[in-house]
Amino acid sequence: MDLSNRTVLVVGGTSGIGRELARRFAAAGSQVAVAGRSREALSDLAAEGFGTFSIDVTDSASVASARDAVLARYPELDTVVTMQGVMLLEDLRDPAHFEAARVTIDTNLVGSIRVIDAFTPHLIRRGAGTIITVTSGIAFLPFPPMPTYAASKAAVHAYSEALRAQLDGTGVGVVELVPPAVATAGQEKVNPHALPLGDFATEVMQLLSADPTPREIVVKAALLHRWAERDGTYGDLVAQRSEALAMLPGRAG
Ligand SMILES: NC(=O)c1ccc[n+]([C@@H]2O[C@H](COP(=O)([O-])OP(=O)(O)OC[C@H]3O[C@@H](n4cnc5c(N)ncnc54)[C@H](OP(=O)(O)O)[C@@H]3O)[C@@H](O)[C@H]2O)c1
C-alpha cells in the first residue's frame, strides 16, 4: 500500500494507537480524518490539521451521520480503520460483569460492523479501497482477566476473514491489524512488556507499505500470540497468563 496518497478515516483516532497511526499517515502524505466521542480530543486534533468527526459506534444514527459528514468532505475516502475499542477487566464469578461484556461487544464487534456497513457501499462504488480492522494478540491467545475482550477480538478476526472473502473482486481489500500489548490506555502503568507506541507505529507503517499489503499486520512482538496454537505453546502460555487473574479486585489475597 502506498501510504503517501490515501484518504484515510480512523474511527477511534482520538487517542492511543489510532491517533498515532493517524499522525503517521498524515506525515507520509495522506489526507487523514479522525473520529471518536471526545470533543476535547477532536478539537485538539482539528488544531493539528486533521478533519474531525464526532461518532459513537454504539449508536447507528451517530454512525450514519458521521458517514454522511465524512463522505461530504472526503468524497475520495479510500481507507477506513475501525480502531475504536474498549479493554475491560471482568470477574466472571461476579454476574455484575455483564455490563462490561455488553459494552465490549457493542463497541469492539458490533461497532466495527456498524462502521464497516456504513462505508462498504461507498468503497465498492469506488472500486478500490481498504478496510483496516483491529484485533489483538489476545484474539489468538486469551488473557483470562479480559474474557469478553478476547471474545470480541476473536470475533472481529473471524468477521474480517469472511468480509475479505465477500469483497473479493470488488477492489476493496481487508487488512487486519493485530497489535500486541502497546503502551497506551494505561497499559504503560501495568505492563512493563508493553511495546512503546512509537516503535509499534513505525513497524506497522513498514508492514503496511509492503506491496501487496499483507492480510494481517503482525509486528514481531505479536508473533508469539498469533501463532501460539500452531507452535504448540498455547496451553503453557494461557496457564502463564492466567496468573494475571490475581489483578482482579475481587481476587486480591
Ligand atoms: N494498547 C494495546 O495494548 C492494544 C493491544 C491490542 C489491541 N488494541 C486495540 O487497539 C485499539 C486502540 O486501542 P488503544 O490502546 O489505542 O486504546 P485507547 O487509547 O483507549 O483508544 C481507544 C479509541 O477508541 C475510541 N472509542 C471507544 N469507544 C468508542 C465509541 N463508543 N465510539 C467511538 N469511538 C470509541 C476512543 O475514542 P473516544 O473516547 O474519543 O470515543 C479512542 O479513540 C483498540 O481496538 C484496542 O482493542 C490495543
The ligand as an ORCA input file, in Angstrom:
! r2SCAN-3c Opt
* xyz 0 1
  N      -2.982     -0.895     23.580
  C      -2.909     -2.205     23.465
  O      -2.136     -2.870     24.163
  C      -3.735     -2.925     22.436
  C      -3.414     -4.256     22.147
  C      -4.165     -4.926     21.199
  C      -5.214     -4.289     20.554
  N      -5.505     -2.992     20.865
  C      -6.635     -2.365     20.182
  O      -6.212     -1.178     19.553
  C      -7.302     -0.258     19.516
  C      -6.853      1.082     20.090
  O      -6.512      0.889     21.457
  P      -5.639      1.935     22.282
  O      -4.699      1.161     23.095
  O      -5.127      2.978     21.398
  O      -6.757      2.491     23.290
  P      -7.339      3.940     23.524
  O      -6.257      4.950     23.616
  O      -8.261      3.792     24.697
  O      -8.191      4.230     22.204
  C      -9.478      3.753     22.039
  C     -10.163      4.603     20.999
  O     -11.483      4.083     20.817
  C     -12.388      5.156     20.825
  N     -13.706      4.680     21.263
  C     -14.012      3.924     22.352
  N     -15.331      3.743     22.410
  C     -15.875      4.363     21.337
  C     -17.196      4.534     20.869
  N     -18.266      4.027     21.505
  N     -17.387      5.238     19.729
  C     -16.331      5.771     19.056
  N     -15.056      5.653     19.465
  C     -14.838      4.963     20.602
  C     -11.781      6.161     21.777
  O     -12.234      7.463     21.462
  P     -13.298      8.324     22.305
  O     -13.111      8.016     23.738
  O     -12.969      9.733     21.886
  O     -14.619      7.885     21.771
  C     -10.312      6.059     21.407
  O     -10.012      6.875     20.307
  C      -8.460     -0.910     20.263
  O      -9.316     -1.549     19.345
  C      -7.754     -1.943     21.124
  O      -8.584     -3.023     21.465
  C      -4.802     -2.291     21.794
*
